Amino acid sequence: MLLKSYPVFYHKLTHNITQLMVLKIKKRFFQFSELQFIKRKRKWRAGSFMISNEKMRILFPL
């Protein structure tokens, strides 16, 4: 296949696309968590962002 002859290029391309998707979804998760934890301490907000990162790993196992 053509893709197999350019594995590095293909990997970079897919990596960039998934990074963009992850950034978009991270923004969405972060906005949601901001609203959810806005009355609590910053520690809780940071924790919610870490949870969204875990969700990303489940959605996009790279």
HELIX and SHEET records of a PDB file:
HELIX    1   1 LEU A    2  SER A    5  1                                   4    
HELIX    2   2 PRO A    7  PHE A   37  1                                  31    
HELIX    3   3 ARG A   42  LEU A   59  1                                  18    
END                                                                             
